[in-house]
Every structure is written in C-alpha cells, then in structure tokens.
Amino acid sequence: MNFELTKEQEMTRKMVRDFAEDVIRPRAVDIDVNADFPEDLFNEMGRLGLLGIPFPEEYGGSGGDTITYALAVEEIGRVCGSTGLSYAAAVSLGASPIYYFGTEEQKREFLTPLARGEALASFGLTEPNAGSDAGGTKTRAELEDDHYVINGEKCWITNAEYARSITVTAVSGKRDDGKNIISAFIIPKDTPGMKITSPYDKMGVRGSNTSEIILEDVKVPKENILGDPSKGFKQFLHTLDGGRISIAALAVGIAQASLDRALAYAKERKQFGQPISKFQAIQFKLADMAMEVELARNMVLKAAWLKDEGKNFTKESAYAKLFASETAFRSANQAIQIHGGYGYMREYEVERFLRDAKLLEIGEGTSEIQRMVIARQLGC
C-alpha cells in the first residue's frame, strides 16, 4: 500500500494552503461575525481552478481527482468553516450531479461555467417535512406539453442565493407499485416563480449562505430534467455519498485547526511554573486529538480513493463522515477546555470551531443516518 500523495496532489494542497493562509484566514473572523458570504473569495478560488478540481478539462475543470479535491476542502476548512462548507457544497452538490447524470448539452451549458469558476450552483433536496426522510419530498412537478410546472418549498439550501442554477428534486409521477417517482430538475436562477431568501440566523458556519426556496408554478423545459426521470432518488443518494466525503474532509480541517490551536496554546500557557503541555491531563487530551484527526483523515482519503477507482464507497463515505464530524466536535470541545476561560472568548477563535463543527454532525445526513447507512451496508 502506498500512502504517499502524488506530486500533483501535493502541489495542489500547498497552493490551496497558501491561498487559505494568506487570503482567507485574515477574513475568517469577520465572515463569521458579520454572517458575510465572501463572494469575492469564490471569484478568486474560481480563477485558481479550485471549483473545477474533480472535473475533466473538456468541461473547464482541472482534471484532478476526489483525493485532490478532499485535500483542498480540508485546507480551506482549516482556516474558515464557512468558506469550506460553501466550497464543498458548490462542487459536491452543485456541480457534481450535473457531471454524473447530465446530458452532454447540460454539461456544456451548466457544468462548464461551474468548473471554470465563473458561477456557483446549488442542490435543493431538503424540505420542511422531508429532511432525513428525503424520499418524503412534497415538491411536485407536473408535465404540461414541453415543460414541467414545479411547485413546492426547499429549506436550508447552501449557496442558493448566489447560485446561477439550482438542481431541485420533485415528485414527477407514480411507479407501478404506487410509490412516488422523484426526478431532479435544473432550474436557472432567473426562472419566474422561483423565490430565494436567506432568513436564517445560524449558530455556526455563519458566512455560508443558507437559503429557503419557494417554487410557485415554475416552468422548466423537459430538456432540463437531470438524467433518467425515474432515477432521481438513486441519483441524489449517489450525490450524497460523494458529498459526505467533502463534509468529512471539512471536518478534518476543523479538527486539525482545533489541534493546532490547542497545542500552540498549551506550549505557551504557564501554570504552576511550567507550560500546561507538561501536565499529563493536557498531554492525554492532545494525544487523543492527534490520533483521531489522523484516523479521520485516513478514512477520508480511503473513501476518496475508492470513489476515484470506481469502486463502491457508500459504506466508507459514511464511516468518514460520521467519524470525522464527531472528531471535529470533540476536538473543538477539547481545544476550548485546554484554553480554559479564554477558549470561551471569541478572541481565541476555538469557540468558532465548535460552532462550525456542530453542523457537520447534522448536514448531509445526521450521525444517526450515517449509522443506519453503515448498518444496511453490513446487511442488517
């Protein structure tokens, strides 16, 4: 087994790390405090090719792979969870479904500007009454002549307010067994009848845009249906499998940031005449954090490798997302504990890591859902 990254992967990681440290980190606090989506940073990331890392050059991408993309998510998340989440969602949820399931015409029209970094896209799945039960969607799409008319509501949709196109799921008919057929539709941002607002005041990842979408008699051409109309459910399950890798990578970034801050503080902070890093109680916390971060990173890279190799990665992406997200929360919590009272203060930033990490145990399938996915993969 070879655990070394390729030269190209190392080069990309260094490039993203330098950009994250020099450009994103100085803005991270303001992005969080002001709940400010950093549109200009995404323009710069687009010019650097970061939004097209896992897509072929023929569609404007960088021709990279999932491993390279996961490394980029980790590096961005290490300095700013908000920017990391929006980046992960733009690629894994916004662009990837079009790449995997779109027609050649859809890829040319919708994917190419995304991969080139000229625009963002969003994925509308969650509804007020269809969260973990994504198959319970109430949004409806009725076929009328050469177009579909869509009515419904989506909530907690990342990047929607800044997206050029939004892929939404909707019930488009009934199967022979009476169950709903769920299809996916690409809706351009300026389509009449689609209203996008961002009313949420969030605990964490405050600079990542989170929107509500209201669809009232939205007309979408038949050619905008994504892939096989009868396989929308399977399509978004595959999309979520890939998205879990990116969320896990983001979690590793936050966990690594928590470890870095805690270790640096422990070496500087003195109590009873010596740095607190000399105390076994602190050493044990740091050792556990370091071990879990490394394990989580290895899980992410294995899931990404399986995806790149065309192998089944459903179980491994659930492993990675579950363990990494819970590691991020534990690491951030321990970082606060090591900082003591200072950790509770915004000035030291570790409290932000905890607030950002919490979402990762909820979004793209809660920890409970991940355990269900794993159990089913085991044959339960």
C-alpha positions as CSV (number, residue, x, y, z in Angstrom):
1,M,0.0,0.0,0.0
2,N,1.3,3.5,-0.9
3,F,0.1,6.2,1.4
4,E,2.1,8.9,-0.4
5,L,0.3,11.6,-2.3
6,T,1.3,12.2,-5.9
7,K,3.4,15.2,-6.9
8,E,0.3,16.9,-8.4
9,Q,-1.8,16.3,-5.2
10,E,1.0,17.7,-3.0
11,M,1.3,20.8,-5.3
12,T,-2.4,21.5,-5.2
13,R,-2.5,21.1,-1.4
14,K,0.3,23.5,-1.0
15,M,-1.3,26.0,-3.4
16,V,-4.6,25.8,-1.5
17,R,-2.9,26.0,1.9
18,D,-1.0,29.2,0.8
19,F,-4.2,30.8,-0.5
20,A,-6.1,29.8,2.6
21,E,-3.5,31.2,5.0
22,D,-2.8,34.4,3.0
23,V,-6.2,35.3,1.7
24,I,-9.0,33.5,3.6
25,R,-7.6,33.4,7.2
26,P,-7.4,37.2,7.6
27,R,-11.1,37.4,6.7
28,A,-12.4,34.4,8.8
29,V,-13.4,36.3,11.9
30,D,-15.3,39.0,10.0
31,I,-17.0,36.4,7.8
32,D,-18.3,34.7,11.0
33,V,-19.3,37.8,13.0
34,N,-21.0,39.5,10.1
35,A,-22.5,36.3,8.6
36,D,-21.0,37.6,5.3
37,F,-20.8,35.3,2.3
38,P,-17.4,36.0,0.7
39,E,-18.4,36.2,-2.9
40,D,-15.1,37.8,-3.9
41,L,-13.1,34.9,-2.4
42,F,-15.1,32.5,-4.5
43,N,-14.2,34.6,-7.6
44,E,-10.6,34.2,-6.7
45,M,-10.9,30.5,-6.0
46,G,-12.6,30.1,-9.4
47,R,-9.6,31.8,-11.1
48,L,-7.3,29.4,-9.3
49,G,-9.2,26.5,-10.7
50,L,-10.4,25.2,-7.2
51,L,-14.0,24.9,-8.2
52,G,-13.2,22.6,-11.1
53,I,-10.7,20.3,-9.4
54,P,-12.5,16.9,-9.8
55,F,-13.9,17.6,-13.3
56,P,-12.3,16.9,-16.7
57,E,-10.6,19.7,-18.7
58,E,-13.1,19.2,-21.5
59,Y,-15.7,20.8,-19.3
60,G,-13.5,23.5,-17.9
61,G,-12.2,21.6,-15.0
62,S,-8.7,21.0,-13.7
63,G,-8.7,17.3,-14.4
64,G,-7.9,16.3,-10.8
65,D,-9.5,13.6,-8.7
66,T,-11.5,13.2,-5.5
67,I,-8.4,12.9,-3.3
68,T,-7.1,16.3,-4.5
69,Y,-10.5,17.9,-4.0
70,A,-10.8,16.5,-0.5
71,L,-7.3,17.9,0.4
72,A,-8.5,21.3,-0.9
73,V,-11.6,21.2,1.2
74,E,-9.6,20.3,4.3
75,E,-7.2,23.2,3.8
76,I,-9.9,25.7,3.3
77,G,-11.9,24.4,6.2
78,R,-8.9,24.6,8.5
79,V,-9.0,28.4,8.3
80,C,-12.7,29.0,7.8
81,G,-15.5,26.6,8.2
82,S,-18.0,28.9,6.5
83,T,-15.9,29.2,3.3
84,G,-15.1,25.5,3.4
85,L,-18.8,24.5,3.6
86,S,-19.8,26.7,0.7
87,Y,-16.9,25.4,-1.3
88,A,-17.7,21.8,-0.6
89,A,-21.4,22.3,-1.4
90,A,-20.6,24.2,-4.7
91,V,-18.6,21.3,-6.0
92,S,-20.1,18.1,-4.5
93,L,-23.8,19.2,-4.5
94,G,-24.0,21.9,-7.1
95,A,-21.8,20.7,-9.9
96,S,-21.2,17.0,-9.4
97,P,-24.8,15.9,-10.1
98,I,-24.7,17.6,-13.5
99,Y,-21.4,15.9,-14.3
100,Y,-22.5,12.4,-13.2
101,F,-26.1,12.5,-14.6
102,G,-26.4,15.3,-17.1
103,T,-26.7,15.1,-20.8
104,E,-23.8,16.4,-23.0
105,E,-25.8,19.5,-23.7
106,Q,-26.5,20.1,-19.9
107,K,-22.8,19.6,-19.1
108,R,-21.8,22.2,-21.8
109,E,-24.4,24.7,-20.7
110,F,-24.5,24.3,-16.9
111,L,-21.4,22.4,-15.8
112,T,-18.7,24.2,-17.8
113,P,-19.2,27.7,-16.2
114,L,-19.2,26.0,-12.8
115,A,-16.0,24.1,-13.4
116,R,-14.3,27.2,-14.8
117,G,-15.3,29.1,-11.6
118,E,-17.5,31.5,-13.4
119,A,-20.6,30.6,-11.4
120,L,-21.9,28.6,-8.4
121,A,-24.7,26.1,-8.3
122,S,-26.8,24.7,-5.6
123,F,-28.7,21.5,-4.8
124,G,-32.3,21.7,-3.4
125,L,-33.2,18.5,-1.6
126,T,-34.3,19.2,2.0
127,E,-37.8,20.4,2.7
128,P,-39.6,21.5,5.9
129,N,-41.1,18.0,6.3
130,A,-38.5,15.9,4.3
131,G,-35.1,16.1,6.0
132,S,-33.7,12.7,6.9
133,D,-36.7,11.2,5.1
134,A,-35.6,12.7,1.7
135,G,-37.8,10.3,-0.1
136,G,-40.8,12.0,1.5
137,T,-40.5,15.1,-0.7
138,K,-43.7,17.1,-1.2
139,T,-42.5,19.3,-4.1
140,R,-44.4,18.4,-7.3
141,A,-43.5,18.6,-11.0
142,E,-46.4,18.2,-13.4
143,L,-45.7,17.6,-17.1
144,E,-47.5,20.1,-19.4
145,D,-46.7,19.8,-23.1
146,D,-42.9,20.5,-23.5
147,H,-42.2,21.7,-19.9
148,Y,-42.7,20.8,-16.3
149,V,-44.5,23.0,-13.8
150,I,-42.9,22.8,-10.3
151,N,-44.5,23.8,-7.0
152,G,-43.0,23.3,-3.6
153,E,-40.6,24.5,-1.0
154,K,-37.0,23.8,-0.1
155,C,-35.1,24.8,3.1
156,W,-31.6,25.0,4.4
157,I,-30.1,25.1,0.9
158,T,-26.4,26.0,0.7
159,N,-25.3,28.8,-1.7
160,A,-28.7,29.1,-3.3
161,E,-28.8,32.9,-3.2
162,Y,-25.6,33.1,-5.1
163,A,-26.2,30.3,-7.5
164,R,-26.6,30.6,-11.2
165,S,-28.6,27.4,-11.3
166,I,-30.3,25.2,-8.7
167,T,-31.0,21.5,-9.1
168,V,-34.1,20.6,-7.2
169,T,-35.9,17.2,-6.6
170,A,-39.6,16.8,-7.1
171,V,-42.2,14.1,-7.4
172,S,-42.9,13.7,-11.1
173,G,-45.2,10.7,-11.1
174,K,-46.1,7.3,-9.7
175,R,-44.4,3.9,-10.2
176,D,-46.4,0.8,-10.9
177,D,-46.2,-0.1,-7.2
178,G,-47.8,3.2,-6.3
179,K,-44.6,4.8,-4.9
180,N,-43.6,8.3,-6.0
181,I,-41.1,8.8,-8.8
182,I,-38.7,11.5,-7.8
183,S,-36.8,13.4,-10.5
184,A,-34.2,16.1,-10.5
185,F,-34.6,19.4,-12.5
186,I,-32.0,22.1,-13.3
187,I,-33.6,25.5,-12.8
188,P,-31.7,28.6,-13.9
189,K,-31.6,31.3,-11.2
190,D,-33.8,33.9,-13.1
191,T,-36.7,31.5,-13.8
192,P,-40.0,33.2,-13.0
193,G,-41.8,31.8,-10.0
194,M,-38.7,30.8,-8.0
195,K,-38.1,33.0,-4.9
196,I,-34.9,32.7,-2.9
197,T,-34.5,34.2,0.5
198,S,-31.9,33.8,3.3
199,P,-33.8,34.3,6.6
200,Y,-31.7,32.1,8.8
201,D,-29.6,33.3,11.7
202,K,-27.3,30.4,12.4
203,M,-25.2,29.2,15.3
204,G,-22.2,28.4,13.1
205,V,-20.8,28.4,9.6
206,R,-22.5,31.8,9.6
207,G,-20.7,33.0,6.4
208,S,-22.0,30.1,4.3
209,N,-25.2,31.2,2.6
210,T,-28.2,29.1,3.6
211,S,-31.4,29.8,1.8
212,E,-35.1,29.0,1.5
213,I,-36.6,28.4,-1.9
214,I,-40.2,28.8,-2.8
215,L,-41.3,27.4,-6.1
216,E,-44.7,28.7,-7.5
217,D,-45.7,27.5,-10.9
218,V,-42.0,27.4,-12.1
219,K,-41.9,26.3,-15.7
220,V,-38.8,24.2,-16.6
221,P,-38.2,22.8,-20.1
222,K,-38.3,19.0,-20.4
223,E,-34.7,19.0,-21.5
224,N,-33.7,20.4,-18.1
225,I,-34.6,17.1,-16.3
226,L,-31.4,15.6,-15.0
227,G,-30.6,12.1,-16.1
228,D,-33.2,9.3,-16.1
229,P,-36.5,10.9,-14.8
230,S,-37.3,7.7,-12.9
231,K,-34.0,7.5,-11.1
232,G,-33.8,10.9,-9.3
233,F,-33.9,9.2,-5.9
234,K,-30.9,7.0,-6.7
235,Q,-29.1,10.0,-8.2
236,F,-29.3,12.1,-5.1
237,L,-28.2,9.1,-3.0
238,H,-25.1,8.8,-5.1
239,T,-24.7,12.6,-4.9
240,L,-24.9,12.5,-1.1
241,D,-22.4,9.6,-0.9
242,G,-19.8,11.9,-2.7
243,G,-20.9,14.9,-0.6
244,R,-20.2,13.0,2.6
245,I,-16.5,12.7,1.6
246,S,-16.3,16.5,1.3
247,I,-18.1,17.1,4.6
248,A,-15.7,14.7,6.2
249,A,-12.7,16.5,4.7
250,L,-14.1,19.8,6.0
251,A,-14.5,18.2,9.5
252,V,-10.8,17.0,9.3
253,G,-9.8,20.6,8.6
254,I,-11.7,22.0,11.6
255,A,-10.4,19.2,13.8
256,Q,-6.8,19.9,12.7
257,A,-7.3,23.6,13.4
258,S,-8.5,22.8,16.9
259,L,-5.5,20.6,17.5
260,D,-3.1,23.2,16.1
261,R,-4.5,26.0,18.3
262,A,-4.7,23.8,21.4
263,L,-1.1,22.5,21.1
264,A,0.3,26.0,20.5
265,Y,-1.6,27.4,23.5
266,A,-0.6,24.5,25.7
267,K,3.1,25.2,25.0
268,E,2.7,28.9,25.8
269,R,0.3,28.9,28.7
270,K,2.1,28.5,32.1
271,Q,0.5,27.4,35.3
272,F,2.3,26.3,38.5
273,G,5.6,27.4,37.0
274,Q,5.6,25.4,33.7
275,P,3.8,25.2,30.4
276,I,0.5,23.3,30.7
277,S,1.7,21.0,28.0
278,K,3.9,19.4,30.7
279,F,0.8,18.2,32.5
280,Q,-0.3,14.7,31.8
281,A,-4.0,15.7,31.7
282,I,-3.3,18.1,28.9
283,Q,-1.0,15.6,27.1
284,F,-3.6,13.0,27.0
285,K,-6.2,15.4,25.5
286,L,-3.7,16.4,22.8
287,A,-2.7,12.8,22.1
288,D,-6.3,11.7,21.6
289,M,-7.0,14.7,19.4
290,A,-3.9,14.0,17.2
291,M,-4.8,10.3,16.9
292,E,-8.5,11.0,16.0
293,V,-7.5,13.6,13.4
294,E,-5.1,11.2,11.7
295,L,-7.7,8.4,11.7
296,A,-10.3,10.7,10.3
297,R,-8.0,11.9,7.6
298,N,-7.2,8.3,6.6
299,M,-10.9,7.5,6.4
300,V,-11.5,10.4,4.1
301,L,-8.6,9.6,1.8
302,K,-9.7,5.9,1.6
303,A,-13.2,6.8,0.7
304,A,-11.9,9.3,-1.9
305,W,-9.6,6.7,-3.4
306,L,-12.4,4.2,-3.7
307,K,-14.5,6.8,-5.5
308,D,-11.7,7.6,-7.9
309,E,-11.1,3.9,-8.6
310,G,-14.8,3.4,-9.5
311,K,-15.4,1.1,-6.5
312,N,-18.3,1.1,-4.1
313,F,-17.7,3.8,-1.5
314,T,-21.1,4.1,0.2
315,K,-20.1,2.5,3.5
316,E,-16.7,4.1,3.6
317,S,-18.0,7.6,2.9
318,A,-20.5,7.1,5.8
319,Y,-17.6,5.9,8.0
320,A,-15.6,9.0,7.1
321,K,-18.5,11.5,7.5
322,L,-19.6,10.0,10.8
323,F,-16.2,9.7,12.5
324,A,-14.7,12.9,11.1
325,S,-17.7,15.1,12.1
326,E,-17.8,13.7,15.6
327,T,-14.0,14.1,15.8
328,A,-14.3,17.7,14.8
329,F,-16.8,18.4,17.5
330,R,-14.7,16.5,20.1
331,S,-11.5,18.2,19.1
332,A,-13.0,21.7,19.1
333,N,-14.6,21.0,22.5
334,Q,-11.2,19.8,23.9
335,A,-9.5,22.8,22.4
336,I,-11.9,25.1,24.4
337,Q,-11.2,23.0,27.5
338,I,-7.4,23.3,27.1
339,H,-7.8,27.1,26.7
340,G,-9.9,27.3,29.8
341,G,-11.8,30.6,30.2
342,Y,-10.0,32.0,27.2
343,G,-11.5,29.3,25.0
344,Y,-14.9,30.6,25.7
345,M,-14.0,34.0,24.3
346,R,-14.3,34.9,20.6
347,E,-10.9,36.4,20.5
348,Y,-9.2,32.9,20.6
349,E,-11.5,31.6,17.9
350,V,-11.7,28.0,19.1
351,E,-15.3,28.6,20.1
352,R,-16.0,29.2,16.4
353,F,-14.5,25.8,15.6
354,L,-17.1,24.2,17.9
355,R,-20.0,26.1,16.5
356,D,-18.9,25.3,12.9
357,A,-18.3,21.7,13.7
358,K,-21.7,21.0,15.1
359,L,-23.4,21.4,11.7
360,L,-21.3,18.6,10.3
361,E,-23.0,16.1,12.6
362,I,-26.3,17.2,11.1
363,G,-25.9,18.2,7.4
364,E,-25.7,15.7,4.6
365,G,-27.2,13.1,6.8
366,T,-27.1,13.2,10.6
367,S,-24.8,10.9,12.6
368,E,-27.8,8.7,13.2
369,I,-28.5,8.4,9.5
370,Q,-24.8,7.5,8.9
371,R,-25.1,4.7,11.4
372,M,-28.2,3.5,9.6
373,V,-26.4,3.6,6.2
374,I,-23.5,1.6,7.7
375,A,-25.8,-0.9,9.3
376,R,-27.6,-1.5,6.0
377,Q,-24.3,-1.9,4.2
378,L,-23.4,-4.6,6.7
379,G,-26.6,-6.4,5.7
380,C,-28.8,-5.5,8.7
